[in-house]
Amino acid sequence: MAVKFNLRLCLQLMDQGISLNSISKQYHISKHTSSKVKRRKEELEFDTAKLECYSDTDLGKLFLPNLYEIFIMNYLNLESL
């Protein structure tokens, strides 16, 4: 089962220099997911100083677009029932 995690917190901790291993263990995020977020952060050249300008939904779209699309499609399918 997928577990929701706090992407905003993950980004803040990465910005503070906390290791991916520590973030993964402490917040029960897979190393794969934390690595994916770090890689995407670097690709986007994302400035965490502007983190407050983004909603959780916007962050999800930016950092985990595939997962976000799957979530939306499942949500829409449930509403149509």
N, C-alpha and C positions, 0 to 999 in steps of 0.2 A: 504494500500500500504506500502510496506517495505521501510524504509528510511535508506540510507547508513550512518553509523556513523564512527567516527575516533577512531578505536580500539587502535591505538598507544597513542592517547591523553588520552583515558580512562585509560589505564594502567599507564601512567605517573601520572595522578591525583590520582589514587589509591595509588601509591607508595609514594606520597606526604602526604597521610593521609586524603585526601578529602573524605567525607562520600559518600556512594553510593546514598543516597537521594539527596545530592547536585549535584552530577554528573548527575544523572537522570534528575533533574529539569533544570539545566543550559544548558545541551546539548541535551535535548529532547530524551533521551534514556530511554526505559522502565526499571523499577526497576528489572524486571525479567531478562532482558538482562545484565544489569550491575552486578547483582548477579551471573549470569552464568559465566561472564568473571572473576569475583573475585574467584569463586569456581575453575574454570579451572586453573587460575594463581596459586592457592595454590596446586592443584593436580600436576601440572607440576613443581612446585617449580621454577617458572620462575623468572629469574634475570633481572629486568628492566634495569640494567646497560648495558646489552647486547642488548637492544632493537634496536639499530641502525644497528645491524648485520642482522636484518630480514626485508624482503620486506613486503609490505602490504599484498600481496598474501600469504606469508609464515605465517604471523600472523593470517590471516583468517583461514588457514588450521589448525593451532595449536589450536586456541581458539574457533572457531565455525565450526568444521568440517562438521556437518550435513547441515548447511546453505550454506557452500561453495560448497558442492556436489550438492545441489539443484540448485544453481546458475549456476554451470558448465553444468549440464545436460540441463537446460533451454537454455543456450547459445548455446550449441552444436545442440540442436533441431532447434533453429532459423537459424543457419548457414546452416542446411541441406535443408531448404525450398527453 
